[in-house]
Amino acid sequence: MFDTKKAGARIALLRKAKDLTQMELADQLMVSYQAVSNWERGNTMPDIAKLSDLSRILGVSIEELLGSKTETEIVQKVINQTEPLDLSEVATVAPILKPSQLEEAVKNSDSAAIDLGVVINLAPFLSKKRLSEMLNKVNFAKIEEIVPLAPFLETDQITEIINQHHNLTGDIGSLIGLAPFMDSAQIGQLLDKLDLKANINQIIALAPFMDEPALDKLALRFADEQLDPSALVGLAPFMSQTGLSKIVNRLSPSCLKAHIVSLAPFLDSEILAPIARELMKNGDMQTLMAIMPFIDSEEL
């Protein structure tokens, strides 16, 4: 893969050596000066169609411009269309290929096997259809292998990959990385299938992406192990009201007192009413007033 920062620095150095402004270079190449600025900052690369003109204007060879003999040879293959590239070569020059050129290069590649690392490098540049076709030929062994591909896949594609690879292994950290891109129901299923052990902070990290039944089940399991009420505050926005109420009913008033204001927006009025009466009895008017907006008056 191109080092865009180094290539950009070379372009800037060569442009200055020719005493050209970014605007003057842009005019000669018929691109915007913002494009030249992005090249020099290493944000993007000139597409392959501009490399010959750029090297001519700057008075250097393409190899001197790119700073790599290997990459130059691959570029020449693409320009001359003399022979098909293998996928690793396609991945190397992907940042400077037009989408149509990339699709054609991948389609015509002579790679018999699909290397996962190469697919990961190609993923940001491929169409979803082409990426899906390539992934059908990859044998995934670990959840962590899916994570770098997830931003480029649809949720149903991730679901399909997980369902097709029955022997997937992984740890809770990998699942947390994949969770934002997964179907919410599948997260709980995968936790159970892989028998992943998670601490409460890891469950809180997963909570925004899980469906309520699976999260309720996990939270209740932790409640059986003396769940810290402060952790319950992190789970509450994502649990069902029923599941949250079950846990709250198991906690003593003394445990709840410090956190009831944070939990109140997510609790049923029937659960809050007896707590409010207890607060009134104890004269804790500050806490009482904080939770009153969430209690039906007829419950008191």
TORMARSE-921082 format. One record per atom (N, C-alpha, C, O): x, y, z negated; residue in three letters. Coordinates in steps of 0.05 Angstrom, whole numbers, plus 5000, padded with zeros to 4 digits. Layout:
N
XYZALA;...
//
This chain:
300
501749765000MET;500050005000MET;501850255000MET;503850264986MET;500950455015PHE;502450705017PHE;502650834989PHE;500750834974PHE;504950954984ASP;505251134961ASP;504551414971ASP;506251544982ASP;502051494967THR;501151744979THR;502551984967THR;502852194980THR;503351964941LYS;504752194929LYS;507452244942LYS;508152474948LYS;508952024947LYS;511552054960LYS;511252144988LYS;512752314998LYS;509352035003ALA;508852115030ALA;508152405032ALA;509052555049ALA;506452485013GLY;505552775013GLY;507852955007GLY;508053175020GLY;509652874989ALA;511953044983ALA;513753065007ALA;514953285012ALA;514052845023ARG;515752855047ARG;514553045068ARG;515953205080ARG;511853035071ILE;510553205090ILE;511053505083ILE;511653665100ILE;510653565057ALA;511053835048ALA;513953935052ALA;514454155061ALA;515853755046LEU;518753825050LEU;519353875079LEU;520754065086LEU;518353695097LEU;518953725125LEU;517553965137LEU;518654105154LEU;515154025128ARG;513754265137ARG;515254515130ARG;515554695147ARG;516154535106LYS;517654765097LYS;520354795112LYS;521255015118LYS;521554565118ALA;524054565133ALA;523654685161ALA;525454805173ALA;521154655172LYS;520454765198LYS;519455055195LYS;518655175215LYS;519355155171ASP;518355425165ASP;515455465175ASP;514755665187ASP;513855255170LEU;511055265177LEU;509355295152LEU;509955175131LEU;507155455154THR;505155455132THR;503355215136THR;503255095157THR;501855165115GLN;499854945117GLN;497855005139GLN;497054835154GLN;497055265141MET;495155345162MET;496355305190MET;494955215208MET;498855375194GLU;500155345220GLU;500355055228GLU;499854975251GLU;501054885209LEU;501254595214LEU;498454485221LEU;498154325239LEU;496454575205ALA;493754485210ALA;492754565238ALA;491454405251ALA;493354805246ASP;492554905273ASP;493754725295ASP;492354665314ASP;496254655292GLN;497554495313GLN;496354215314GLN;496354085335GLN;495454115291LEU;494353845289LEU;491353845294LEU;490053635296LEU;490154085295MET;487254115298MET;485753985275MET;483853835279MET;486754035251VAL;485353955226VAL;485154205208VAL;486254415215VAL;483754185186SER;483454405168SER;485954425151SER;487454225147SER;486554665141TYR;488854695123TYR;488354545097TYR;490254465084TYR;485754505089GLN;485154345065GLN;486154055069GLN;487053925050GLN;485953955094ALA;486853685099ALA;489853665095ALA;490853475082ALA;491353865105VAL;494253865101VAL;494853885071VAL;496653755061VAL;493454055058SER;493854095029SER;493453835014SER;494953764996SER;491353685021ASN;490753425008ASN;492953225015ASN;493653064997ASN;493953225039TRP;496153045046TRP;498553095027TRP;499752915016TRP;499253355025GLU;501653425010GLU;501453374980GLU;503353324967GLU;498953384970ARG;498553324942ARG;498253024937ARG;498152934914ARG;498252874958GLY;497952584955GLY;495152484950GLY;494752254942GLY;493252664955ASN;490452584951ASN;489452404973ASN;487852224969ASN;490352464998THR;489552305021THR;492052275039THR;494152395035THR;491752115060MET;493852085080MET;492752165107MET;490352145112MET;494452265125PRO;493552315153PRO;492652055165PRO;493851845161PRO;490452065181ASP;489651805193ASP;491651735215ASP;493251905224ASP;491651485222ILE;493751375239ILE;493951515266ILE;496051525278ILE;491651635276ALA;491651765302ALA;493252025301ALA;494152125322ALA;493752135277LYS;495152385274LYS;498152345269LYS;499752545270LYS;499052105263LEU;501752065254LEU;503752135276LEU;505852255271LEU;503152055301SER;505052115323SER;505352415327SER;507652515330SER;503152555327ASP;503252845330ASP;504652975306ASP;506253165310ASP;504052885283LEU;505252995259LEU;508352955259LEU;509853145252LEU;509252715266SER;512052665266SER;513452835288SER;515752925284SER;512052875311ARG;513253035333ARG;513453325324ARG;515553455328ARG;511453435312ILE;511453715303ILE;513653765282ILE;514953975281ILE;513953565264LEU;515853595242LEU;518653515251LEU;520653545236LEU;518953405275GLY;521553335286GLY;522853095273GLY;525353085271GLY;521252895266VAL;522352655254VAL;520952415266VAL;518852445280VAL;522052175261SER;520651935270SER;518451865250SER;518351965228SER;516651685259ILE;514551595241ILE;515651465216ILE;514651485194ILE;517851315220GLU;519151175198GLU;520251375177GLU;519951345153GLU;521451595187GLU;522451805169GLU;520051935155GLU;520352015132GLU;517851965169LEU;515552095157LEU;514351925135LEU;513652025114LEU;514151665140LEU;512851485121LEU;514851395099LEU;514051325077LEU;517451395106GLY;519451315087GLY;519551015082GLY;520650935062GLY;518550865101SER;518550575098SER;518650435125SER;516950485142SER;520650265129LYS;520850125154LYS;518649925157LYS;517449895179LYS;517949785136THR;515749585137THR;513149715144THR;511749615162THR;512449935131GLU;509950065137GLU;509850175165GLU;507850175178GLU;512150275174THR;512350385201THR;511850165222THR;510450205242THR;512949925217GLU;512549705236GLU;509649625237GLU;508649565259GLU;508249635214ILE;505449565214ILE;503849775230ILE;502049715245ILE;504550035225VAL;503150255239VAL;503550225269VAL;501650265284VAL;505950155278GLN;506450125306GLN;504849895318GLN;503949905341GLN;504449675302LYS;502749455311LYS;499849555317LYS;498649485336LYS;498949725298VAL;496149835301VAL;496050015325VAL;494149995341VAL;497950195328ILE;497950385350ILE;498150245377ILE;496650305396ILE;499950055379ASN;500449915404ASN;498549685409ASN;498249585432ASN;497149595388GLN;495249375389GLN;496649125403GLN;495448995420GLN;499049075394THR;500648865407THR;499948585395THR;500048385409THR;499348575369GLU;498748325356GLU;497048365332GLU;497048585320GLU;495548165324PRO;493748195301PRO;495448225275PRO;497648115273PRO;494248355256LEU;495548385230LEU;494548175211LEU;492248075214LEU;496148095191ASP;494947925170ASP;493748125150ASP;494248365151ASP;492148015132LEU;490548185114LEU;492348355095LEU;491648575089LEU;494648245087SER;496448405070SER;497448645085SER;497848865073SER;497948625111GLU;498848845128GLU;496549055131GLU;496949295130GLU;494148945135VAL;491849125137VAL;491449285111VAL;490949525112VAL;491849155088ALA;491549295062ALA;493649515059ALA;493149725048ALA;496049465070THR;498249665068THR;497549925082THR;498050135072THR;496349905106VAL;495750145121VAL;492850235119VAL;492050425133VAL;491250105103ALA;488350175100ALA;487850465096ALA;485950575107ALA;489450605079PRO;488850885073PRO;489051075098PRO;487851295097PRO;490450985119ILE;490651165142ILE;489051065166ILE;489251185188ILE;487550855163LEU;485950755184LEU;483150875183LEU;482050915162LEU;481950925207LYS;479151005208LYS;477550755201LYS;478450525204LYS;475050795191PRO;473450565184PRO;473050365207PRO;473150125202PRO;472750465231SER;472450285254SER;474950125259SER;474849895266SER;477350255256GLN;479850115260GLN;480349905238GLN;481249685244GLN;479549975214LEU;479849785192LEU;478049545196LEU;478949315192LEU;475549595203GLU;473749365208GLU;474849185230GLU;474748935227GLU;475849305251GLU;476949145273GLU;479448995265GLU;479748765272GLU;481149125249ALA;483648995240ALA;482948755222ALA;484248545224ALA;481048785204VAL;480248565186VAL;479048345202VAL;479648105198VAL;477248415220LYS;475948215237LYS;477948045253LYS;477547805257LYS;480048175263ASN;481948045280ASN;484347935265ASN;486247825278ASN;484447965239SER;486747885224SER;487147585227SER;485247425230SER;489747505225ASP;490347215229ASP;490947075203ASP;492246875202ASP;489847185181SER;490247065155SER;488246825151SER;485846865154SER;489346595146ALA;487646355143ALA;486346365115ALA;484046285112ALA;487846445095ALA;486846455068ALA;486346745059ALA;487646925069ALA;484546775040ILE;483847035029ILE;485147065002ILE;484446914983ILE;487047254999ASP;488247294973ASP;486647514958ASP;486047724969ASP;485947444933LEU;484347624917LEU;485547904914LEU;484248104916LEU;488247914909GLY;489548164906GLY;489348344930GLY;489048584928GLY;489548224954VAL;489248374979VAL;486348484981VAL;486048714990VAL;484448314974VAL;481648404976VAL;481148644957VAL;479748834965VAL;482348634933ILE;482048854914ILE;483149114926ILE;482049324922ILE;485449094940ASN;486749324952ASN;485049434975ASN;484949674980ASN;483749254989LEU;482149335012LEU;479349435005LEU;478149595020LEU;478349354982ALA;475549404974ALA;474649694977ALA;472449744987ALA;476249894969PRO;475350174971PRO;474950265000PRO;473650465005PRO;476050125019PHE;475950215047PHE;474050045064PHE;473450125087PHE;473049825054LEU;471349645070LEU;468449715068LEU;467549825048LEU;466949645089SER;464049665087SER;463049445068SER;464449245064SER;460749485056LYS;459649295037LYS;459249025050LYS;459648815038LYS;458349035075LYS;457848785090LYS;460448625093LYS;460548385088LYS;462648765102ARG;465148635107ARG;466348535081ARG;467448305080ARG;466148695060LEU;467148605033LEU;465748355024LEU;466948175013LEU;463148355027SER;461548125019SER;462347875034SER;462547655022SER;462847895060GLU;463747665076GLU;466447565066GLU;466847315065GLU;468247735058MET;470847655049MET;470647515021MET;471947325016MET;468947625004LEU;468647514977LEU;467447244977LEU;467847084959LEU;465947184998ASN;464746915000ASN;466946695003ASN;466446464999ASN;469346785011LYS;471546595015LYS;473446594991LYS;475446444991LYS;472846754970VAL;474546764947VAL;473546584924VAL;471146584919VAL;475246444912ASN;474546274889ASN;475246424863ASN;477646434856ASN;473246534850PHE;473746684825PHE;473946484801PHE;472446294799PHE;475946534784ALA;476346364761ALA;475846514735ALA;475046394715ALA;476146784735LYS;475846944711LYS;474147184715LYS;474147304737LYS;472747274695ILE;471147514696ILE;472847754704ILE;472047924719ILE;475247764692GLU;476947994697GLU;477648034726GLU;478448254734GLU;477447824742GLU;478047844771GLU;475848004786GLU;476348124806GLU;473447994775ILE;471148134787ILE;471148434780ILE;470148594796ILE;472248504757VAL;472048774747VAL;473048984767VAL;471649184771VAL;475448964779PRO;476349174797PRO;474749194823PRO;474849394837PRO;473248984829LEU;471548984853LEU;468749104848LEU;467449184866LEU;467949094822ALA;465249164815ALA;464249434825ALA;461949454834ALA;465849654825PRO;464849904834PRO;464049904864PRO;462650084873PRO;464949714878PHE;464449704907PHE;462349494915PHE;461849454938PHE;461049374894LEU;459149164899LEU;456349254889LEU;456149414870LEU;454249134901GLU;451549174890GLU;451248984866GLU;452648784864GLU;449349054849THR;448848884825THR;448148604833THR;449048414820THR;446448574854ASP;445748294861ASP;448048134873ASP;448047894871ASP;450048274884GLN;452448134893GLN;454048024869GLN;455147804870GLN;454248194848ILE;455648104824ILE;454247864812ILE;455447674803ILE;451547884811THR;449947664800THR;450447414816THR;450747194804THR;450547434842GLU;451047204859GLU;453747084854GLU;454046834853GLU;455847254852ILE;458547154847ILE;458646994821ILE;459746774820ILE;457447104800ILE;457446974774ILE;455946704775ILE;456746504763ILE;453646704789ASN;452046464790ASN;453346244807ASN;453046004802ASN;454946324827GLN;456246134844GLN;458746014832GLN;459545794840GLN;459946144813HIS;462446054800HIS;461845954772HIS;462146104753HIS;461045704770HIS;460045604744HIS;462245574724HIS;461745554700HIS;464745564733ASN;466945514714ASN;468445774706ASN;470745764697ASN;467145994710LEU;468346254702LEU;469146254673LEU;467646154656LEU;471446364667THR;472246404640THR;472746704636THR;472746864655THR;473046784611GLY;473447074606GLY;473347144577GLY;472546974560GLY;474147384571ASP;473947484543ASP;472047714542ASP;471047814562ASP;471447794517ILE;469448004513ILE;470348274526ILE;468648424535ILE;472948324526GLY;473848574538GLY;473248584568GLY;472548804578GLY;473548364582SER;472948354610SER;469948394615SER;469148534634SER;468348274598LEU;465448304601LEU;464648594596LEU;462848694610LEU;465848724577ILE;465249014573ILE;465949174598ILE;464449364605ILE;468149104611GLY;468949254635GLY;467049204658GLY;466649384675GLY;465848964659LEU;464048894681LEU;461148984676LEU;459549024694LEU;460449004650ALA;457649044642ALA;456149274656ALA;453849244664ALA;457449514661PRO;455949734674PRO;454949664702PRO;453249804712PRO;456049464714PHE;455349394742PHE;453649144743PHE;452849064765PHE;453049014721MET;451648764720MET;448648804717MET;447749024708MET;447148604723ASP;444348584716ASP;444148564686ASP;445548394674ASP;442448724673SER;442348734644SER;441748464631SER;442848394610SER;440048304644ALA;439248044633ALA;441647854634ALA;441747674617ALA;443447884653GLN;445547694656GLN;447747724635GLN;449247534630GLN;447947954623ILE;450047994603ILE;449747814579ILE;451547684570ILE;447247804569GLY;446747624546GLY;447047334554GLY;448147174538GLY;446247264578GLN;446546984587GLN;449546914589GLN;450246684581GLN;451147094598LEU;454047034601LEU;455347024573LEU;457146854569LEU;454447184555LEU;455547164527LEU;455046894516LEU;456746774503LEU;452546794520ASP;451846524509ASP;453346304524ASP;454346114512ASP;453446324551LYS;454646114567LYS;457646084560LYS;458545864558LYS;459046304558LEU;461846294552LEU;462546284523LEU;464846254514LEU;460346294506ASP;460646284477ASP;462746494468ASP;464546434452ASP;462446744478LEU;464246954472LEU;463747064444LEU;461447124437LEU;465747094428LYS;465447194401LYS;466047494402LYS;468247574410LYS;464147654394ALA;464547944395ALA;464148064367ALA;462447974351ALA;465748274361ASN;465248414336ASN;463148624341ASN;462348674364ASN;462248754320ILE;460048944322ILE;460749184340ILE;458949284355ILE;463149274340ASN;463949504357ASN;463849424387ASN;463149584404ASN;464549174393GLN;464349074420GLN;461449054429GLN;460749104452GLN;459648964411ILE;456848954417ILE;455649224422ILE;454049264440ILE;456549424407ILE;455649704411ILE;456549794439ILE;455049944452ILE;458949714447ALA;459849794474ALA;458249664496ALA;457849784517ALA;457249424491LEU;455549284511LEU;452649374510LEU;451249354530LEU;451749484488ALA;448949534483ALA;447549694505ALA;445249624512ALA;448749914515PRO;447350074536PRO;446649914561PRO;444950004577PRO;447949694565PHE;447649544590PHE;446149284587PHE;445649144607PHE;445349214563MET;443948964557MET;440949004558MET;439949224553MET;439448784563ASP;436548804560ASP;435848774531ASP;437348664515ASP;433548874523GLU;432748884495GLU;432648604481GLU;433648584459GLU;431448404494PRO;431348144480PRO;434148034472PRO;434447934450PRO;436048054491ALA;438747944485ALA;440148114464ALA;441448004446ALA;439748374465LEU;441048544445LEU;439748504417LEU;441148494397LEU;437148474417ASP;435748424391ASP;436848164379ASP;437348154354ASP;437147964395LYS;438147704386LYS;440947734373LYS;441447624352LYS;442647874387LEU;445447924377LEU;445348084351LEU;446748014332LEU;443748294350ALA;443648464327ALA;442648304303ALA;443548344280ALA;440648144307LEU;439447984285LEU;441547784275LEU;441647724251LEU;443247684293ARG;445347504285ARG;447247644266ARG;448147534246ARG;447947894273PHE;449748044256PHE;448448124230PHE;449748144209PHE;445748164231ALA;444348234207ALA;444448004186ALA;444548054162ALA;444447764197ASP;444747534179ASP;447547524166ASP;447947404145ASP;449447664178GLU;452147684167GLU;452647954154GLU;454948044153GLU;450448064143GLN;450648324129GLN;451648544147GLN;453848654143GLN;449948614166LEU;450548824185LEU;450749094171LEU;449049164155LEU;452849234177ASP;453249504165ASP;451149694177ASP;451049714202ASP;449649834161PRO;447550014172PRO;448650224190PRO;447350314209PRO;451150314186SER;452350514204SER;452650394232SER;452450544252SER;453250134235ALA;453350014261ALA;450649994274ALA;450350014298ALA;448549954257LEU;445849944267LEU;445050204281LEU;443450194300LEU;446050424272VAL;445550684284VAL;446450684313VAL;445150794331VAL;448750554319GLY;449850534346GLY;448150354364GLY;448150394388GLY;446850164352LEU;445249974368LEU;442350064372LEU;441049994392LEU;441350214353ALA;438450284352ALA;437350404378ALA;435150314385ALA;438650584392PRO;437450694416PRO;436950494438PRO;435350544457PRO;438150254437PHE;438050064458PHE;436449814451PHE;436049634467PHE;435649794425MET;434049564416MET;431149614419MET;430249844423MET;429549394418SER;426649424417SER;425849524390SER;427349474370SER;423649654388GLN;422649754362GLN;422149514343GLN;422649534319GLN;421149304354THR;420649064338THR;423148944327THR;423348884303THR;425148914344GLY;427748804335GLY;429048974314GLY;430148874294GLY;429049234318LEU;430249414299LEU;428749404272LEU;429949414251LEU;426149394274SER;424549384249SER;425149134233SER;425149144208SER;425548914246LYS;426148664232LYS;428748694215LYS;428848594193LYS;430748824227ILE;433248864213ILE;432949054190ILE;433949014168ILE;431549274195VAL;431149484174VAL;429649364150VAL;430249434127VAL;427749184155ASN;426249064133ASN;428048884116ASN;427348824093ASN;430348804126ARG;432148634111ARG;434048794093ARG;435348694075ARG;434249054099LEU;436149224085LEU;434849344060LEU;432549414060LEU;436449374040SER;435549504015SER;435249804019SER;436649914036SER;433449934004PRO;433150224006PRO;435850374002PRO;436350574015PRO;437450273984SER;440050403979SER;441850394003SER;443350584009SER;441750164018CYS;443350144042CYS;442350334064CYS;443950444079CYS;439750354065LEU;438550514087LEU;438750814083LEU;438850964102LEU;438850904058LYS;438551184052LYS;440451364069LYS;439551564079LYS;442951294071ALA;444851464085ALA;444451474115ALA;445451654128ALA;442851284126HIS;442651264155HIS;439751294165HIS;439351284189HIS;437851314147ILE;435051314155ILE;434351544174ILE;432651514191ILE;435651774170VAL;435052004187VAL;435851944216VAL;434452014235VAL;438151814219SER;439151744246SER;437451524259SER;437151514283SER;436351344242LEU;434751114252LEU;431851194257LEU;430551064273LEU;430851394244ALA;428051454244ALA;426851484272ALA;424651394277ALA;428151624292PRO;426951654318PRO;426351394332PRO;424851384351PRO;427651174323PHE;427350914337PHE;425550714322PHE;425250494331PHE;424550804299LEU;422950624282LEU;420050684284LEU;419150904289LEU;418450474280ASP;415550494279ASP;414650644254ASP;415950624233ASP;412550794257SER;411450954234SER;410850774210SER;411150854187SER;409950524216GLU;409250344194GLU;411650274177GLU;411450224153GLU;413950264190ILE;416450204176ILE;417350444159ILE;418350424137ILE;417050684171LEU;417950924158LEU;416251014135LEU;417251134116LEU;413650954136ALA;411751054116ALA;412550974087ALA;412751144070ALA;413050714082PRO;413850644054PRO;416550764046PRO;416950824023PRO;418350794065ILE;420850924059ILE;420351214051ILE;421651324033ILE;418551344065ALA;417851624059ALA;416651644031ALA;417251834016ALA;414851454025ARG;413651463998ARG;415751433976ARG;415651553955ARG;417751263982GLU;419951223962GLU;421551473959GLU;422451543937GLU;422151603982LEU;423651863981LEU;422052073965LEU;423252223950LEU;419452083969MET;417752273955MET;417852213925MET;418052403909MET;417651963918LYS;417751883890LYS;420351963877LYS;420352043854LYS;422551943892ASN;425252003881ASN;425952303884ASN;428052393875ASN;424152453896GLY;424652733899GLY;426652813919GLY;427753033919GLY;427252633938ASP;429152693960ASP;427752833983ASP;427252714004ASP;427053083979MET;425453233998MET;426953294024MET;425653314045MET;429553324022GLN;431053384047GLN;430953154067GLN;430453204090GLN;431452914057THR;431252684075THR;428452634084THR;427952564107THR;426552674065LEU;423652634072LEU;422852814095LEU;421552724114LEU;423553074093MET;422753264114MET;424053194141MET;422953254162MET;426453074140ALA;427853004165ALA;426452774180ALA;426552764204ALA;425152594165ILE;423952364178ILE;420952404183ILE;419652244197ILE;419752604171MET;416852644173MET;415852674202MET;413652574208MET;417352804220PRO;416352824248PRO;415852554261PRO;414452544282PRO;416852344250PHE;416652074263PHE;414551894249PHE;414351664255PHE;413052014230ILE;411051864215ILE;408251974220ILE;407852214219ILE;406351784226ASP;403551864229ASP;402451944202ASP;402951804182ASP;401052164200SER;400052264175SER;398252064160SER;398252054136SER;396751914176GLU;394951714163GLU;396351484151GLU;395151334135GLU;398951454157GLU;400551234145GLU;401351304116GLU;401951124101GLU;401251554109LEU;402251634082LEU;400051624061LEU;400451684038LEU;
//
